[in-house]
Amino acid sequence: MLNKRILKEIDYVFLLCLVFIMALGFINLWSASAAAGYPFQWKQLQWYVAGTCLMIGAMSFDYRKLSKYSLHLYIFTVIILILVMFIGKSVSGSQRWISLGFFNLQPSEPAKLLMAIVISAYFAQEEKERFGLRDLVKPTLMVALPFLLIFKQPDLGTALLILIIYGSLVLFARLKWGSFLIILGSVLCAFPLVWKLMKPYQRKRVEIFLNPDADPFGAGWHVIQSKIAVGSGQLLGKGFMKGTQAQLNFLPEVHTDFAFSIWSEEWGFAGAVVLIAAYFLFLLRCLNIAQNTRDRFGSFLVFGITAMIFWQMLINICMVLGLLPVVGIPLPLISYGGSSVITTLLGAGLIMNVRIRRSLFQG
């Protein structure tokens, strides 16, 4: 349990940023709920409370045990992703959810966190100053299986995010320059193969990203309306629940993928800056924890989770601005979704776990 000594080590700026972002998410969902005709904000509030309880639980044990059980965590990740193939709930052609009665779990969400833990444990245990290609064979194979299982659902966005988290940890582990150039060349050469493996609708998303006006009333509608919403907010926005693009149902998925669009329309450039600033202050606190952690595993773990949150934020914002294809990546703690909220708060709990114990453990 958390004792007084540990409580003194808590980063309260970190926690305030989390609470602030969740408060903005609740406000945004209140408006999105009015547009969608369903009270998403109250359901999200339940996930905030449940996630906060789990976050406290994630702060309350010796995080180094995760490294010892990394193989078990990996096997568990693979099993739940395989279960989706057999007992998963299909929605709009995608089989991504497992119904738990009171909650539809999207296993690919916690899989991101679990893989960050597993890969962090690998790099922490292999104490090398720089890693080469041979050192990456094992972790690459480990990442490949969850990637393929998630890609199969299909969920290209989350599958690619797992690869990006892995790539971030590889760079953090300090890759040899020669190995880096070979990997970079291989990735570029792999693009034609990836394009061939993509579903027709996924290819359409990329084509629309390059030219949304090619199908303005079809596949390009989402991006065009999102850009209109963001731009129409101007400096100070149209006001709470006064965003015409969202309230008049021109803007789709305002509670999930395009949550940032409705926020920017109603609160303008100033509101967008406030939200992004809150994210970056939170992420800077995370990086500070990673830098000052004495334990190698703890440092990798914090960086991996930070990368997970950062890339989700960046990809979602770029997506709604038309700077990246629409791939269904949620905006952390802002987009509606229990699996995403709980995964993010569990990750935050592990980061704080490392923070409060960094003065207690010698690396």
C-alpha positions as CSV (number, residue, x, y, z in Angstrom):
1,M,0.0,0.0,0.0
2,L,1.0,3.6,-0.4
3,N,2.6,4.9,2.8
4,K,3.4,8.5,3.8
5,R,7.0,8.3,2.6
6,I,5.8,7.3,-0.9
7,L,3.1,9.9,-0.9
8,K,5.7,12.6,-0.6
9,E,7.3,11.4,-3.8
10,I,4.2,11.8,-5.9
11,D,4.4,14.3,-8.8
12,Y,1.4,16.4,-8.2
13,V,1.9,18.5,-11.3
14,F,1.7,15.2,-13.2
15,L,-1.6,14.3,-11.5
16,L,-3.1,17.8,-12.0
17,C,-2.4,17.6,-15.7
18,L,-4.2,14.3,-15.8
19,V,-7.2,15.6,-13.9
20,F,-7.3,18.8,-16.1
21,I,-7.2,16.8,-19.4
22,M,-10.0,14.5,-18.1
23,A,-12.0,17.6,-17.1
24,L,-11.6,19.0,-20.6
25,G,-12.6,15.6,-22.0
26,F,-15.8,15.6,-19.9
27,I,-16.8,19.1,-21.0
28,N,-16.1,18.2,-24.7
29,L,-18.1,15.0,-24.4
30,W,-21.0,16.9,-22.9
31,S,-21.2,18.9,-26.1
32,A,-20.6,15.9,-28.3
33,S,-23.4,14.1,-26.5
34,A,-25.8,16.8,-27.3
35,A,-24.9,16.5,-31.0
36,A,-25.1,12.7,-31.0
37,G,-28.2,12.4,-28.8
38,Y,-26.6,10.1,-26.3
39,P,-25.2,10.9,-22.8
40,F,-21.6,9.8,-23.5
41,Q,-20.2,12.1,-20.9
42,W,-21.7,10.2,-17.9
43,K,-20.5,6.8,-19.2
44,Q,-17.1,8.4,-19.7
45,L,-17.1,9.7,-16.2
46,Q,-17.6,6.1,-15.0
47,W,-14.5,5.1,-16.9
48,Y,-12.6,8.0,-15.4
49,V,-13.5,6.9,-11.9
50,A,-12.7,3.2,-12.7
51,G,-9.5,4.1,-14.4
52,T,-8.4,6.3,-11.5
53,C,-9.0,3.5,-9.1
54,L,-6.9,1.2,-11.3
55,M,-4.2,3.9,-11.6
56,I,-3.9,4.0,-7.8
57,G,-3.7,0.2,-7.8
58,A,-0.9,0.4,-10.4
59,M,1.0,2.8,-8.1
60,S,0.9,0.4,-5.1
61,F,3.3,-2.4,-5.9
62,D,6.9,-2.8,-6.8
63,Y,6.9,-2.2,-10.6
64,R,10.1,-4.2,-11.1
65,K,8.0,-7.4,-10.7
66,L,6.6,-6.6,-14.2
67,S,10.0,-7.3,-15.7
68,K,10.2,-10.7,-14.0
69,Y,6.8,-11.7,-15.4
70,S,7.2,-10.1,-18.8
71,L,7.0,-13.5,-20.6
72,H,3.7,-14.2,-18.8
73,L,2.4,-10.8,-19.8
74,Y,3.3,-11.4,-23.4
75,I,1.6,-14.8,-23.5
76,F,-1.5,-13.2,-22.0
77,T,-1.4,-10.4,-24.6
78,V,-1.3,-13.0,-27.4
79,I,-4.1,-15.1,-25.9
80,I,-6.6,-12.2,-25.6
81,L,-5.8,-11.1,-29.1
82,I,-6.4,-14.7,-30.4
83,L,-9.7,-14.8,-28.4
84,V,-10.9,-11.8,-30.3
85,M,-10.8,-13.9,-33.5
86,F,-13.1,-16.6,-32.1
87,I,-15.4,-14.8,-29.6
88,G,-15.0,-11.2,-30.6
89,K,-17.9,-8.9,-31.3
90,S,-18.1,-7.6,-34.8
91,V,-19.1,-4.0,-35.4
92,S,-19.1,-2.3,-38.9
93,G,-17.0,-5.1,-40.4
94,S,-14.3,-5.0,-37.6
95,Q,-14.0,-7.8,-35.0
96,R,-12.2,-5.9,-32.2
97,W,-14.2,-6.3,-29.0
98,I,-14.9,-8.9,-26.4
99,S,-18.2,-8.5,-24.6
100,L,-17.9,-8.8,-20.8
101,G,-21.6,-8.1,-20.2
102,F,-21.2,-4.7,-18.5
103,F,-18.3,-3.6,-20.8
104,N,-17.1,-4.2,-24.3
105,L,-13.3,-4.7,-24.0
106,Q,-11.1,-3.8,-26.9
107,P,-8.1,-6.0,-26.3
108,S,-5.9,-4.1,-28.7
109,E,-5.9,-1.1,-26.3
110,P,-4.3,-2.8,-23.3
111,A,-2.1,-4.8,-25.7
112,K,-0.3,-1.5,-26.5
113,L,0.5,-1.0,-22.8
114,L,1.4,-4.7,-22.3
115,M,3.8,-4.7,-25.3
116,A,5.4,-1.5,-24.0
117,I,6.1,-3.4,-20.7
118,V,7.4,-6.5,-22.5
119,I,9.7,-4.7,-24.8
120,S,11.0,-2.4,-22.0
121,A,11.8,-5.5,-20.0
122,Y,13.8,-7.0,-22.9
123,F,15.9,-3.9,-23.4
124,A,16.4,-3.5,-19.7
125,Q,17.6,-7.0,-19.3
126,E,20.0,-6.8,-22.3
127,E,22.5,-4.3,-20.7
128,K,24.2,-3.0,-23.8
129,E,25.4,0.5,-24.7
130,R,24.2,0.1,-28.3
131,F,22.0,-2.5,-30.0
132,G,22.6,-4.1,-33.4
133,L,20.4,-6.0,-35.8
134,R,21.0,-9.3,-34.2
135,D,19.9,-7.9,-30.9
136,L,16.6,-6.9,-32.4
137,V,15.6,-10.3,-33.9
138,K,13.9,-11.6,-30.7
139,P,11.9,-8.4,-29.8
140,T,10.9,-7.9,-33.5
141,L,9.5,-11.4,-33.6
142,M,7.7,-10.8,-30.3
143,V,6.1,-7.6,-31.7
144,A,5.2,-9.2,-35.0
145,L,2.6,-11.6,-33.6
146,P,0.5,-9.0,-31.8
147,F,0.9,-6.7,-34.8
148,L,-0.5,-9.3,-37.2
149,L,-3.3,-10.3,-34.9
150,I,-4.5,-6.7,-34.5
151,F,-4.0,-6.0,-38.2
152,K,-6.2,-9.0,-38.9
153,Q,-9.2,-7.6,-36.9
154,P,-8.7,-5.2,-39.0
155,D,-7.3,-2.3,-36.9
156,L,-4.5,-0.8,-38.9
157,G,-4.1,2.2,-36.7
158,T,-3.5,0.3,-33.5
159,A,-1.3,-2.2,-35.2
160,L,0.9,0.5,-36.6
161,L,0.9,2.2,-33.2
162,I,2.4,-0.9,-31.6
163,L,5.2,-0.8,-34.2
164,I,5.8,2.9,-33.5
165,I,6.0,2.3,-29.8
166,Y,8.5,-0.5,-30.5
167,G,10.5,1.8,-32.8
168,S,10.6,4.5,-30.1
169,L,11.9,2.1,-27.6
170,V,14.5,0.8,-30.1
171,L,15.8,4.4,-30.5
172,F,15.7,5.0,-26.8
173,A,17.9,1.9,-26.4
174,R,20.5,3.5,-28.7
175,L,20.7,1.7,-32.0
176,K,24.0,1.4,-33.9
177,W,24.0,3.9,-36.9
178,G,24.6,1.1,-39.4
179,S,21.7,-0.9,-38.1
180,F,19.5,2.3,-38.1
181,L,20.2,3.0,-41.8
182,I,19.5,-0.7,-42.7
183,I,16.2,-0.6,-40.8
184,L,15.2,2.7,-42.3
185,G,15.9,1.4,-45.8
186,S,13.9,-1.8,-45.1
187,V,10.9,0.2,-43.9
188,L,10.9,2.3,-47.0
189,C,11.2,-0.8,-49.2
190,A,8.3,-2.5,-47.3
191,F,5.8,0.2,-48.2
192,P,4.7,-1.5,-51.5
193,L,4.1,-4.7,-49.6
194,V,2.1,-3.0,-46.9
195,W,0.0,-1.3,-49.6
196,K,-0.7,-4.6,-51.2
197,L,-1.8,-6.1,-47.8
198,M,-4.1,-3.2,-46.9
199,K,-7.9,-3.6,-47.2
200,P,-9.6,-1.6,-50.0
201,Y,-11.1,0.8,-47.6
202,Q,-7.7,1.4,-45.9
203,R,-6.2,2.2,-49.3
204,K,-9.1,4.6,-49.9
205,R,-8.3,6.4,-46.7
206,V,-4.8,7.0,-47.9
207,E,-6.0,8.2,-51.3
208,I,-8.5,10.5,-49.7
209,F,-5.8,11.9,-47.4
210,L,-3.8,12.8,-50.4
211,N,-6.8,14.4,-52.2
212,P,-9.9,14.7,-50.0
213,D,-11.7,16.7,-52.7
214,A,-11.7,13.7,-55.0
215,D,-14.8,12.3,-53.1
216,P,-16.1,15.3,-51.0
217,F,-19.5,13.7,-50.3
218,G,-18.2,10.2,-49.7
219,A,-14.8,9.1,-48.3
220,G,-13.5,12.6,-48.1
221,W,-16.5,14.0,-46.1
222,H,-15.0,13.3,-42.7
223,V,-11.7,15.1,-43.2
224,I,-13.3,18.0,-45.1
225,Q,-15.9,18.6,-42.4
226,S,-13.2,18.2,-39.7
227,K,-11.0,20.9,-41.2
228,I,-14.0,23.2,-41.6
229,A,-14.8,22.7,-37.9
230,V,-11.3,23.4,-36.7
231,G,-10.9,26.5,-39.0
232,S,-14.3,27.9,-38.1
233,G,-13.4,28.1,-34.5
234,Q,-10.9,30.9,-35.3
235,L,-9.2,32.4,-32.3
236,L,-11.7,32.0,-29.4
237,G,-14.2,29.6,-30.8
238,K,-18.0,29.7,-31.2
239,G,-18.7,28.8,-27.6
240,F,-19.8,25.8,-25.6
241,M,-22.3,23.7,-27.5
242,K,-22.5,26.3,-30.3
243,G,-20.3,24.6,-32.8
244,T,-22.5,24.3,-35.9
245,Q,-20.4,21.6,-37.7
246,A,-21.0,19.2,-34.7
247,Q,-24.4,20.3,-33.5
248,L,-25.9,20.2,-37.0
249,N,-24.4,16.7,-37.6
250,F,-22.0,17.7,-40.4
251,L,-19.1,16.4,-38.4
252,P,-19.2,12.6,-37.8
253,E,-17.8,10.7,-34.8
254,V,-17.5,13.8,-32.6
255,H,-17.3,11.7,-29.5
256,T,-14.4,9.5,-30.7
257,D,-12.1,10.1,-33.6
258,F,-13.0,13.7,-34.2
259,A,-13.2,14.9,-30.6
260,F,-10.4,17.4,-31.2
261,S,-12.5,18.9,-34.1
262,I,-15.5,19.8,-31.9
263,W,-13.2,21.1,-29.2
264,S,-11.4,23.4,-31.6
265,E,-14.6,24.6,-33.2
266,E,-16.1,25.5,-29.8
267,W,-13.0,26.9,-28.1
268,G,-11.0,28.0,-31.0
269,F,-7.2,28.2,-31.4
270,A,-6.8,29.4,-27.8
271,G,-8.6,26.3,-26.5
272,A,-6.6,24.0,-28.8
273,V,-3.4,25.5,-27.4
274,V,-4.6,25.0,-23.8
275,L,-5.3,21.4,-24.5
276,I,-2.1,20.7,-26.3
277,A,-0.1,22.6,-23.7
278,A,-1.6,20.4,-21.0
279,Y,-0.6,17.3,-22.9
280,F,2.9,18.5,-23.4
281,L,3.4,19.5,-19.8
282,F,2.2,16.0,-18.8
283,L,4.6,14.4,-21.3
284,L,7.5,16.6,-20.1
285,R,6.9,15.4,-16.6
286,C,6.9,11.8,-17.9
287,L,10.2,12.3,-19.7
288,N,11.7,13.9,-16.6
289,I,10.8,10.8,-14.6
290,A,12.3,8.5,-17.3
291,Q,15.5,10.6,-17.3
292,N,15.9,10.6,-13.5
293,T,15.0,7.0,-12.8
294,R,17.9,5.0,-11.4
295,D,16.5,1.6,-12.5
296,R,17.0,0.7,-16.1
297,F,13.7,-1.1,-16.5
298,G,11.9,1.8,-14.9
299,S,13.4,4.2,-17.3
300,F,12.5,2.1,-20.4
301,L,9.0,1.5,-19.0
302,V,8.2,5.2,-18.5
303,F,9.6,6.1,-21.9
304,G,7.6,3.3,-23.6
305,I,4.3,4.4,-22.0
306,T,5.1,8.1,-22.7
307,A,5.7,7.2,-26.3
308,M,2.3,5.4,-26.4
309,I,0.4,8.5,-25.2
310,F,2.5,11.0,-27.2
311,W,2.0,9.2,-30.6
312,Q,-1.7,8.7,-30.0
313,M,-2.1,12.4,-29.3
314,L,0.0,13.4,-32.3
315,I,-1.6,11.0,-34.8
316,N,-5.2,11.9,-33.7
317,I,-4.6,15.6,-34.0
318,C,-2.8,15.3,-37.3
319,M,-5.6,13.0,-38.5
320,V,-8.4,15.5,-37.8
321,L,-6.3,18.3,-39.4
322,G,-5.9,16.3,-42.6
323,L,-2.2,15.9,-42.1
324,L,-2.4,12.1,-41.7
325,P,-4.9,9.5,-43.0
326,V,-7.9,8.7,-40.7
327,V,-6.9,5.5,-38.9
328,G,-9.1,5.5,-35.9
329,I,-6.6,6.4,-33.2
330,P,-8.3,7.9,-30.1
331,L,-7.2,11.2,-28.4
332,P,-6.0,10.1,-24.9
333,L,-8.6,10.8,-22.2
334,I,-10.6,13.0,-24.6
335,S,-12.1,10.5,-27.0
336,Y,-14.9,8.4,-25.7
337,G,-14.0,4.8,-24.9
338,G,-13.6,2.7,-21.7
339,S,-10.7,0.5,-23.0
340,S,-8.7,3.6,-24.1
341,V,-9.3,5.5,-20.9
342,I,-8.5,2.6,-18.6
343,T,-5.3,1.8,-20.6
344,T,-4.1,5.4,-20.4
345,L,-4.7,5.7,-16.7
346,L,-3.1,2.3,-16.0
347,G,-0.1,3.5,-17.9
348,A,-0.1,6.8,-15.9
349,G,-0.2,4.8,-12.7
350,L,2.8,2.8,-13.7
351,I,4.7,6.0,-14.6
352,M,3.9,7.4,-11.2
353,N,4.9,4.1,-9.6
354,V,8.3,4.5,-11.0
355,R,8.4,8.1,-9.9
356,I,7.5,7.5,-6.3
357,R,10.0,4.7,-6.0
358,R,13.0,6.1,-7.8
359,S,14.5,7.3,-4.5
360,L,13.8,4.0,-2.8
361,F,15.4,1.6,-5.3
362,Q,19.0,1.6,-6.4
363,G,19.3,0.7,-10.1
